[in-house]
Amino acid sequence: MNKEHALLIVKRYSISIIKGYYEFKDVKPVFKKYVTRCLDNHGFGHRVDEDYRKIYEAEYGSKKEEKETEKEPEEEKEPEASEEPEATDSEETTEE
């Protein structure tokens, strides 16, 4: 697979990883927004330049930020769930 073919795949499927001997600087500017990491054929990664990462996160948001916001509601739900079994335990002891 040549670079042009790989980049067309990136454009078509909006994937964030391309495999092959590519550096981020070799990726055309049109396709850079789809690529967050380039892998060589042995799985060694070449990360995206930090300057571009800032631009990308400003435009599309950071995945890390989204994960943190998702964790907060889960933490709120856990205490509620732990309170319910305590209530059932106390009800059982009252019935006995």
Jmol script that loads the backbone (N, CA, C; Angstrom):
load data "model"
ATOM      1  N   MET A   1       0.865  -1.179   0.000  1.00  0.00           N
ATOM      2  CA  MET A   1       0.000   0.000   0.000  1.00  0.00           C
ATOM      3  C   MET A   1       0.904   1.232   0.000  1.00  0.00           C
ATOM      4  N   ASN A   2       0.625   2.150  -0.905  1.00  0.00           N
ATOM      5  CA  ASN A   2       1.424   3.369  -0.942  1.00  0.00           C
ATOM      6  C   ASN A   2       0.802   4.446  -0.065  1.00  0.00           C
ATOM      7  N   LYS A   3       1.514   5.550   0.076  1.00  0.00           N
ATOM      8  CA  LYS A   3       1.047   6.607   0.975  1.00  0.00           C
ATOM      9  C   LYS A   3      -0.292   7.174   0.528  1.00  0.00           C
ATOM     10  N   GLU A   4      -0.448   7.383  -0.764  1.00  0.00           N
ATOM     11  CA  GLU A   4      -1.702   7.959  -1.258  1.00  0.00           C
ATOM     12  C   GLU A   4      -2.879   7.053  -0.907  1.00  0.00           C
ATOM     13  N   HIS A   5      -2.697   5.759  -1.075  1.00  0.00           N
ATOM     14  CA  HIS A   5      -3.767   4.807  -0.761  1.00  0.00           C
ATOM     15  C   HIS A   5      -4.088   4.831   0.722  1.00  0.00           C
ATOM     16  N   ALA A   6      -3.049   4.868   1.555  1.00  0.00           N
ATOM     17  CA  ALA A   6      -3.264   4.914   3.003  1.00  0.00           C
ATOM     18  C   ALA A   6      -4.013   6.178   3.390  1.00  0.00           C
ATOM     19  N   LEU A   7      -3.652   7.288   2.786  1.00  0.00           N
ATOM     20  CA  LEU A   7      -4.296   8.545   3.137  1.00  0.00           C
ATOM     21  C   LEU A   7      -5.734   8.592   2.639  1.00  0.00           C
ATOM     22  N   LEU A   8      -6.012   7.950   1.537  1.00  0.00           N
ATOM     23  CA  LEU A   8      -7.401   7.874   1.077  1.00  0.00           C
ATOM     24  C   LEU A   8      -8.234   7.045   2.043  1.00  0.00           C
ATOM     25  N   ILE A   9      -7.650   5.982   2.569  1.00  0.00           N
ATOM     26  CA  ILE A   9      -8.353   5.180   3.575  1.00  0.00           C
ATOM     27  C   ILE A   9      -8.636   6.027   4.806  1.00  0.00           C
ATOM     28  N   VAL A  10      -7.641   6.817   5.217  1.00  0.00           N
ATOM     29  CA  VAL A  10      -7.826   7.691   6.373  1.00  0.00           C
ATOM     30  C   VAL A  10      -8.980   8.643   6.118  1.00  0.00           C
ATOM     31  N   LYS A  11      -9.008   9.230   4.931  1.00  0.00           N
ATOM     32  CA  LYS A  11     -10.069  10.192   4.624  1.00  0.00           C
ATOM     33  C   LYS A  11     -11.428   9.500   4.584  1.00  0.00           C
ATOM     34  N   ARG A  12     -11.497   8.338   3.987  1.00  0.00           N
ATOM     35  CA  ARG A  12     -12.781   7.672   3.803  1.00  0.00           C
ATOM     36  C   ARG A  12     -13.370   7.177   5.114  1.00  0.00           C
ATOM     37  N   TYR A  13     -12.547   6.615   5.968  1.00  0.00           N
ATOM     38  CA  TYR A  13     -13.058   5.990   7.182  1.00  0.00           C
ATOM     39  C   TYR A  13     -12.843   6.818   8.438  1.00  0.00           C
ATOM     40  N   SER A  14     -12.192   7.982   8.314  1.00  0.00           N
ATOM     41  CA  SER A  14     -11.950   8.871   9.457  1.00  0.00           C
ATOM     42  C   SER A  14     -11.266   8.143  10.607  1.00  0.00           C
ATOM     43  N   ILE A  15     -10.324   7.288  10.270  1.00  0.00           N
ATOM     44  CA  ILE A  15      -9.607   6.567  11.320  1.00  0.00           C
ATOM     45  C   ILE A  15      -8.488   7.439  11.877  1.00  0.00           C
ATOM     46  N   SER A  16      -8.060   7.151  13.079  1.00  0.00           N
ATOM     47  CA  SER A  16      -7.063   7.987  13.725  1.00  0.00           C
ATOM     48  C   SER A  16      -5.664   7.383  13.675  1.00  0.00           C
ATOM     49  N   ILE A  17      -5.536   6.186  13.146  1.00  0.00           N
ATOM     50  CA  ILE A  17      -4.224   5.544  13.081  1.00  0.00           C
ATOM     51  C   ILE A  17      -3.997   5.047  11.663  1.00  0.00           C
ATOM     52  N   ILE A  18      -2.812   5.358  11.109  1.00  0.00           N
ATOM     53  CA  ILE A  18      -2.446   4.768   9.828  1.00  0.00           C
ATOM     54  C   ILE A  18      -1.197   3.938  10.052  1.00  0.00           C
ATOM     55  N   LYS A  19      -1.101   2.829   9.334  1.00  0.00           N
ATOM     56  CA  LYS A  19       0.016   1.913   9.524  1.00  0.00           C
ATOM     57  C   LYS A  19       0.892   1.932   8.284  1.00  0.00           C
ATOM     58  N   GLY A  20       2.171   1.888   8.483  1.00  0.00           N
ATOM     59  CA  GLY A  20       3.143   1.920   7.409  1.00  0.00           C
ATOM     60  C   GLY A  20       4.272   2.854   7.798  1.00  0.00           C
ATOM     61  N   TYR A  21       5.257   2.975   6.961  1.00  0.00           N
ATOM     62  CA  TYR A  21       6.393   3.826   7.304  1.00  0.00           C
ATOM     63  C   TYR A  21       6.067   5.267   6.957  1.00  0.00           C
ATOM     64  N   TYR A  22       5.302   5.884   7.800  1.00  0.00           N
ATOM     65  CA  TYR A  22       4.871   7.252   7.570  1.00  0.00           C
ATOM     66  C   TYR A  22       5.220   8.106   8.771  1.00  0.00           C
ATOM     67  N   GLU A  23       5.531   9.322   8.529  1.00  0.00           N
ATOM     68  CA  GLU A  23       5.697  10.312   9.583  1.00  0.00           C
ATOM     69  C   GLU A  23       4.544  11.284   9.442  1.00  0.00           C
ATOM     70  N   PHE A  24       4.206  11.950  10.523  1.00  0.00           N
ATOM     71  CA  PHE A  24       3.086  12.887  10.467  1.00  0.00           C
ATOM     72  C   PHE A  24       3.359  14.007   9.476  1.00  0.00           C
ATOM     73  N   LYS A  25       4.636  14.395   9.332  1.00  0.00           N
ATOM     74  CA  LYS A  25       4.970  15.468   8.391  1.00  0.00           C
ATOM     75  C   LYS A  25       4.695  15.041   6.949  1.00  0.00           C
ATOM     76  N   ASP A  26       4.642  13.727   6.680  1.00  0.00           N
ATOM     77  CA  ASP A  26       4.355  13.237   5.332  1.00  0.00           C
ATOM     78  C   ASP A  26       2.869  13.267   5.005  1.00  0.00           C
ATOM     79  N   VAL A  27       2.039  13.426   6.003  1.00  0.00           N
ATOM     80  CA  VAL A  27       0.595  13.431   5.792  1.00  0.00           C
ATOM     81  C   VAL A  27       0.184  14.778   5.215  1.00  0.00           C
ATOM     82  N   LYS A  28      -0.622  14.737   4.173  1.00  0.00           N
ATOM     83  CA  LYS A  28      -1.078  15.988   3.562  1.00  0.00           C
ATOM     84  C   LYS A  28      -1.929  16.776   4.550  1.00  0.00           C
ATOM     85  N   PRO A  29      -1.826  18.101   4.507  1.00  0.00           N
ATOM     86  CA  PRO A  29      -2.605  18.926   5.449  1.00  0.00           C
ATOM     87  C   PRO A  29      -4.099  18.635   5.412  1.00  0.00           C
ATOM     88  N   VAL A  30      -4.616  18.265   4.259  1.00  0.00           N
ATOM     89  CA  VAL A  30      -6.042  17.970   4.128  1.00  0.00           C
ATOM     90  C   VAL A  30      -6.425  16.790   5.014  1.00  0.00           C
ATOM     91  N   PHE A  31      -5.521  15.831   5.146  1.00  0.00           N
ATOM     92  CA  PHE A  31      -5.823  14.610   5.883  1.00  0.00           C
ATOM     93  C   PHE A  31      -5.385  14.654   7.336  1.00  0.00           C
ATOM     94  N   LYS A  32      -4.625  15.666   7.735  1.00  0.00           N
ATOM     95  CA  LYS A  32      -4.048  15.678   9.085  1.00  0.00           C
ATOM     96  C   LYS A  32      -5.107  15.649  10.174  1.00  0.00           C
ATOM     97  N   LYS A  33      -6.265  16.224   9.935  1.00  0.00           N
ATOM     98  CA  LYS A  33      -7.281  16.241  10.987  1.00  0.00           C
ATOM     99  C   LYS A  33      -7.816  14.847  11.304  1.00  0.00           C
ATOM    100  N   TYR A  34      -7.608  13.898  10.402  1.00  0.00           N
ATOM    101  CA  TYR A  34      -8.085  12.537  10.647  1.00  0.00           C
ATOM    102  C   TYR A  34      -7.053  11.679  11.372  1.00  0.00           C
ATOM    103  N   VAL A  35      -5.808  12.137  11.429  1.00  0.00           N
ATOM    104  CA  VAL A  35      -4.723  11.304  11.925  1.00  0.00           C
ATOM    105  C   VAL A  35      -4.245  11.816  13.274  1.00  0.00           C
ATOM    106  N   THR A  36      -4.251  10.969  14.277  1.00  0.00           N
ATOM    107  CA  THR A  36      -3.693  11.340  15.571  1.00  0.00           C
ATOM    108  C   THR A  36      -2.429  10.548  15.870  1.00  0.00           C
ATOM    109  N   ARG A  37      -2.192   9.478  15.130  1.00  0.00           N
ATOM    110  CA  ARG A  37      -1.000   8.663  15.380  1.00  0.00           C
ATOM    111  C   ARG A  37      -0.657   7.892  14.122  1.00  0.00           C
ATOM    112  N   CYS A  38       0.642   7.801  13.831  1.00  0.00           N
ATOM    113  CA  CYS A  38       1.101   7.014  12.698  1.00  0.00           C
ATOM    114  C   CYS A  38       1.899   5.830  13.234  1.00  0.00           C
ATOM    115  N   LEU A  39       1.612   4.647  12.763  1.00  0.00           N
ATOM    116  CA  LEU A  39       2.330   3.448  13.195  1.00  0.00           C
ATOM    117  C   LEU A  39       3.181   2.920  12.052  1.00  0.00           C
ATOM    118  N   ASP A  40       4.390   2.453  12.391  1.00  0.00           N
ATOM    119  CA  ASP A  40       5.149   1.766  11.367  1.00  0.00           C
ATOM    120  C   ASP A  40       4.698   0.302  11.332  1.00  0.00           C
ATOM    121  N   ASN A  41       5.295  -0.466  10.444  1.00  0.00           N
ATOM    122  CA  ASN A  41       4.837  -1.842  10.260  1.00  0.00           C
ATOM    123  C   ASN A  41       5.110  -2.733  11.464  1.00  0.00           C
ATOM    124  N   HIS A  42       5.955  -2.291  12.387  1.00  0.00           N
ATOM    125  CA  HIS A  42       6.248  -3.071  13.582  1.00  0.00           C
ATOM    126  C   HIS A  42       5.457  -2.578  14.784  1.00  0.00           C
ATOM    127  N   GLY A  43       4.576  -1.607  14.593  1.00  0.00           N
ATOM    128  CA  GLY A  43       3.737  -1.125  15.672  1.00  0.00           C
ATOM    129  C   GLY A  43       4.335   0.004  16.484  1.00  0.00           C
ATOM    130  N   PHE A  44       5.497   0.506  16.067  1.00  0.00           N
ATOM    131  CA  PHE A  44       6.082   1.629  16.790  1.00  0.00           C
ATOM    132  C   PHE A  44       5.403   2.911  16.348  1.00  0.00           C
ATOM    133  N   GLY A  45       4.999   3.703  17.300  1.00  0.00           N
ATOM    134  CA  GLY A  45       4.206   4.879  16.981  1.00  0.00           C
ATOM    135  C   GLY A  45       5.025   6.132  16.799  1.00  0.00           C
ATOM    136  N   HIS A  46       4.530   6.995  15.950  1.00  0.00           N
ATOM    137  CA  HIS A  46       5.073   8.332  15.782  1.00  0.00           C
ATOM    138  C   HIS A  46       3.938   9.273  16.105  1.00  0.00           C
ATOM    139  N   ARG A  47       4.040   9.923  17.244  1.00  0.00           N
ATOM    140  CA  ARG A  47       2.934  10.761  17.686  1.00  0.00           C
ATOM    141  C   ARG A  47       2.850  12.026  16.858  1.00  0.00           C
ATOM    142  N   VAL A  48       1.685  12.605  16.872  1.00  0.00           N
ATOM    143  CA  VAL A  48       1.443  13.856  16.170  1.00  0.00           C
ATOM    144  C   VAL A  48       2.183  14.978  16.893  1.00  0.00           C
ATOM    145  N   ASP A  49       2.654  15.940  16.122  1.00  0.00           N
ATOM    146  CA  ASP A  49       3.349  17.087  16.704  1.00  0.00           C
ATOM    147  C   ASP A  49       2.452  17.793  17.709  1.00  0.00           C
ATOM    148  N   GLU A  50       3.046  18.270  18.794  1.00  0.00           N
ATOM    149  CA  GLU A  50       2.288  18.933  19.855  1.00  0.00           C
ATOM    150  C   GLU A  50       1.592  20.193  19.354  1.00  0.00           C
ATOM    151  N   ASP A  51       2.231  20.923  18.426  1.00  0.00           N
ATOM    152  CA  ASP A  51       1.610  22.144  17.900  1.00  0.00           C
ATOM    153  C   ASP A  51       0.294  21.811  17.211  1.00  0.00           C
ATOM    154  N   TYR A  52       0.305  20.741  16.414  1.00  0.00           N
ATOM    155  CA  TYR A  52      -0.927  20.374  15.731  1.00  0.00           C
ATOM    156  C   TYR A  52      -1.941  19.792  16.708  1.00  0.00           C
ATOM    157  N   ARG A  53      -1.464  19.062  17.715  1.00  0.00           N
ATOM    158  CA  ARG A  53      -2.374  18.471  18.701  1.00  0.00           C
ATOM    159  C   ARG A  53      -3.202  19.555  19.386  1.00  0.00           C
ATOM    160  N   LYS A  54      -2.573  20.698  19.691  1.00  0.00           N
ATOM    161  CA  LYS A  54      -3.297  21.807  20.320  1.00  0.00           C
ATOM    162  C   LYS A  54      -4.398  22.313  19.395  1.00  0.00           C
ATOM    163  N   ILE A  55      -4.072  22.445  18.114  1.00  0.00           N
ATOM    164  CA  ILE A  55      -5.072  22.904  17.140  1.00  0.00           C
ATOM    165  C   ILE A  55      -6.202  21.881  17.035  1.00  0.00           C
ATOM    166  N   TYR A  56      -5.842  20.598  16.974  1.00  0.00           N
ATOM    167  CA  TYR A  56      -6.825  19.522  16.846  1.00  0.00           C
ATOM    168  C   TYR A  56      -7.759  19.493  18.047  1.00  0.00           C
ATOM    169  N   GLU A  57      -7.199  19.590  19.257  1.00  0.00           N
ATOM    170  CA  GLU A  57      -8.020  19.537  20.463  1.00  0.00           C
ATOM    171  C   GLU A  57      -8.901  20.761  20.584  1.00  0.00           C
ATOM    172  N   ALA A  58      -8.411  21.909  20.107  1.00  0.00           N
ATOM    173  CA  ALA A  58      -9.231  23.117  20.151  1.00  0.00           C
ATOM    174  C   ALA A  58     -10.432  22.981  19.220  1.00  0.00           C
ATOM    175  N   GLU A  59     -10.227  22.327  18.076  1.00  0.00           N
ATOM    176  CA  GLU A  59     -11.311  22.192  17.100  1.00  0.00           C
ATOM    177  C   GLU A  59     -12.248  21.036  17.428  1.00  0.00           C
ATOM    178  N   TYR A  60     -11.695  19.899  17.838  1.00  0.00           N
ATOM    179  CA  TYR A  60     -12.502  18.695  18.020  1.00  0.00           C
ATOM    180  C   TYR A  60     -12.663  18.275  19.472  1.00  0.00           C
ATOM    181  N   GLY A  61     -11.955  18.918  20.388  1.00  0.00           N
ATOM    182  CA  GLY A  61     -12.035  18.535  21.796  1.00  0.00           C
ATOM    183  C   GLY A  61     -11.057  17.430  22.112  1.00  0.00           C
ATOM    184  N   SER A  62     -10.750  17.293  23.378  1.00  0.00           N
ATOM    185  CA  SER A  62      -9.803  16.279  23.815  1.00  0.00           C
ATOM    186  C   SER A  62     -10.563  15.052  24.296  1.00  0.00           C
ATOM    187  N   LYS A  63     -10.095  13.875  23.941  1.00  0.00           N
ATOM    188  CA  LYS A  63     -10.735  12.646  24.406  1.00  0.00           C
ATOM    189  C   LYS A  63     -10.560  12.498  25.909  1.00  0.00           C
ATOM    190  N   LYS A  64      -9.440  12.999  26.439  1.00  0.00           N
ATOM    191  CA  LYS A  64      -9.204  12.907  27.876  1.00  0.00           C
ATOM    192  C   LYS A  64     -10.255  13.705  28.637  1.00  0.00           C
ATOM    193  N   GLU A  65     -10.587  14.889  28.147  1.00  0.00           N
ATOM    194  CA  GLU A  65     -11.585  15.719  28.819  1.00  0.00           C
ATOM    195  C   GLU A  65     -12.943  15.030  28.809  1.00  0.00           C
ATOM    196  N   GLU A  66     -13.291  14.391  27.698  1.00  0.00           N
ATOM    197  CA  GLU A  66     -14.573  13.698  27.601  1.00  0.00           C
ATOM    198  C   GLU A  66     -14.635  12.538  28.593  1.00  0.00           C
ATOM    199  N   LYS A  67     -13.542  11.811  28.754  1.00  0.00           N
ATOM    200  CA  LYS A  67     -13.527  10.688  29.689  1.00  0.00           C
ATOM    201  C   LYS A  67     -13.688  11.176  31.120  1.00  0.00           C
ATOM    202  N   GLU A  68     -13.068  12.310  31.448  1.00  0.00           N
ATOM    203  CA  GLU A  68     -13.182  12.844  32.802  1.00  0.00           C
ATOM    204  C   GLU A  68     -14.615  13.256  33.096  1.00  0.00           C
ATOM    205  N   THR A  69     -15.293  13.852  32.118  1.00  0.00           N
ATOM    206  CA  THR A  69     -16.673  14.270  32.346  1.00  0.00           C
ATOM    207  C   THR A  69     -17.589  13.056  32.459  1.00  0.00           C
ATOM    208  N   GLU A  70     -17.257  11.972  31.771  1.00  0.00           N
ATOM    209  CA  GLU A  70     -18.065  10.761  31.872  1.00  0.00           C
ATOM    210  C   GLU A  70     -17.890  10.095  33.237  1.00  0.00           C
ATOM    211  N   LYS A  71     -16.710  10.188  33.821  1.00  0.00           N
ATOM    212  CA  LYS A  71     -16.453   9.546  35.113  1.00  0.00           C
ATOM    213  C   LYS A  71     -17.213  10.232  36.240  1.00  0.00           C
ATOM    214  N   GLU A  72     -17.389  11.542  36.163  1.00  0.00           N
ATOM    215  CA  GLU A  72     -18.055  12.274  37.240  1.00  0.00           C
ATOM    216  C   GLU A  72     -19.476  11.775  37.503  1.00  0.00           C
ATOM    217  N   PRO A  73     -20.324  11.608  36.483  1.00  0.00           N
ATOM    218  CA  PRO A  73     -21.670  11.088  36.774  1.00  0.00           C
ATOM    219  C   PRO A  73     -21.639   9.681  37.360  1.00  0.00           C
ATOM    220  N   GLU A  74     -20.693   8.858  36.949  1.00  0.00           N
ATOM    221  CA  GLU A  74     -20.604   7.501  37.490  1.00  0.00           C
ATOM    222  C   GLU A  74     -20.287   7.544  38.978  1.00  0.00           C
ATOM    223  N   GLU A  75     -19.415   8.469  39.378  1.00  0.00           N
ATOM    224  CA  GLU A  75     -19.063   8.582  40.790  1.00  0.00           C
ATOM    225  C   GLU A  75     -20.271   9.013  41.610  1.00  0.00           C
ATOM    226  N   GLU A  76     -21.110   9.866  41.030  1.00  0.00           N
ATOM    227  CA  GLU A  76     -22.310  10.305  41.732  1.00  0.00           C
ATOM    228  C   GLU A  76     -23.301   9.154  41.887  1.00  0.00           C
ATOM    229  N   LYS A  77     -23.369   8.272  40.899  1.00  0.00           N
ATOM    230  CA  LYS A  77     -24.313   7.159  40.945  1.00  0.00           C
ATOM    231  C   LYS A  77     -23.895   6.110  41.975  1.00  0.00           C
ATOM    232  N   GLU A  78     -22.608   5.914  42.152  1.00  0.00           N
ATOM    233  CA  GLU A  78     -22.136   4.872  43.063  1.00  0.00           C
ATOM    234  C   GLU A  78     -22.613   5.070  44.503  1.00  0.00           C
ATOM    235  N   PRO A  79     -22.527   6.284  45.078  1.00  0.00           N
ATOM    236  CA  PRO A  79     -23.027   6.433  46.455  1.00  0.00           C
ATOM    237  C   PRO A  79     -24.526   6.147  46.565  1.00  0.00           C
ATOM    238  N   GLU A  80     -25.292   6.530  45.560  1.00  0.00           N
ATOM    239  CA  GLU A  80     -26.727   6.251  45.585  1.00  0.00           C
ATOM    240  C   GLU A  80     -26.965   4.744  45.621  1.00  0.00           C
ATOM    241  N   ALA A  81     -26.214   4.016  44.806  1.00  0.00           N
ATOM    242  CA  ALA A  81     -26.372   2.564  44.760  1.00  0.00           C
ATOM    243  C   ALA A  81     -25.962   1.942  46.092  1.00  0.00           C
ATOM    244  N   SER A  82     -24.941   2.483  46.732  1.00  0.00           N
ATOM    245  CA  SER A  82     -24.499   1.912  48.005  1.00  0.00           C
ATOM    246  C   SER A  82     -25.493   2.226  49.125  1.00  0.00           C
ATOM    247  N   GLU A  83     -26.233   3.317  49.017  1.00  0.00           N
ATOM    248  CA  GLU A  83     -27.224   3.655  50.037  1.00  0.00           C
ATOM    249  C   GLU A  83     -28.417   2.694  49.989  1.00  0.00           C
ATOM    250  N   GLU A  84     -28.811   2.272  48.803  1.00  0.00           N
ATOM    251  CA  GLU A  84     -29.970   1.394  48.661  1.00  0.00           C
ATOM    252  C   GLU A  84     -29.782   0.045  49.359  1.00  0.00           C
ATOM    253  N   PRO A  85     -28.632  -0.629  49.194  1.00  0.00           N
ATOM    254  CA  PRO A  85     -28.477  -1.899  49.917  1.00  0.00           C
ATOM    255  C   PRO A  85     -28.494  -1.704  51.428  1.00  0.00           C
ATOM    256  N   GLU A  86     -27.968  -0.593  51.915  1.00  0.00           N
ATOM    257  CA  GLU A  86     -28.008  -0.332  53.348  1.00  0.00           C
ATOM    258  C   GLU A  86     -29.458  -0.229  53.824  1.00  0.00           C
ATOM    259  N   ALA A  87     -30.293   0.419  53.011  1.00  0.00           N
ATOM    260  CA  ALA A  87     -31.699   0.562  53.378  1.00  0.00           C
ATOM    261  C   ALA A  87     -32.371  -0.811  53.411  1.00  0.00           C
ATOM    262  N   THR A  88     -32.062  -1.665  52.458  1.00  0.00           N
ATOM    263  CA  THR A  88     -32.678  -2.990  52.446  1.00  0.00           C
ATOM    264  C   THR A  88     -32.185  -3.817  53.620  1.00  0.00           C
ATOM    265  N   ASP A  89     -30.919  -3.667  53.998  1.00  0.00           N
ATOM    266  CA  ASP A  89     -30.400  -4.396  55.158  1.00  0.00           C
ATOM    267  C   ASP A  89     -31.134  -3.970  56.424  1.00  0.00           C
ATOM    268  N   SER A  90     -31.349  -2.668  56.576  1.00  0.00           N
ATOM    269  CA  SER A  90     -32.021  -2.185  57.784  1.00  0.00           C
ATOM    270  C   SER A  90     -33.485  -2.630  57.799  1.00  0.00           C
ATOM    271  N   GLU A  91     -34.108  -2.697  56.617  1.00  0.00           N
ATOM    272  CA  GLU A  91     -35.490  -3.168  56.546  1.00  0.00           C
ATOM    273  C   GLU A  91     -35.567  -4.639  56.950  1.00  0.00           C
ATOM    274  N   GLU A  92     -34.583  -5.419  56.497  1.00  0.00           N
ATOM    275  CA  GLU A  92     -34.575  -6.840  56.833  1.00  0.00           C
ATOM    276  C   GLU A  92     -34.403  -7.034  58.329  1.00  0.00           C
ATOM    277  N   THR A  93     -33.544  -6.246  58.934  1.00  0.00           N
ATOM    278  CA  THR A  93     -33.339  -6.383  60.374  1.00  0.00           C
ATOM    279  C   THR A  93     -34.576  -5.935  61.134  1.00  0.00           C
ATOM    280  N   THR A  94     -35.306  -4.956  60.600  1.00  0.00           N
ATOM    281  CA  THR A  94     -36.528  -4.489  61.240  1.00  0.00           C
ATOM    282  C   THR A  94     -37.601  -5.573  61.171  1.00  0.00           C
ATOM    283  N   GLU A  95     -37.675  -6.266  60.029  1.00  0.00           N
ATOM    284  CA  GLU A  95     -38.677  -7.308  59.862  1.00  0.00           C
ATOM    285  C   GLU A  95     -38.403  -8.485  60.789  1.00  0.00           C
ATOM    286  N   GLU A  96     -37.144  -8.779  61.038  1.00  0.00           N
ATOM    287  CA  GLU A  96     -36.797  -9.913  61.904  1.00  0.00           C
ATOM    288  C   GLU A  96     -37.205  -9.592  63.318  1.00  0.00           C
TER     289      GLU A  96
END
end "model"
wireframe off; spacefill off
backbone 0.3
color backbone group
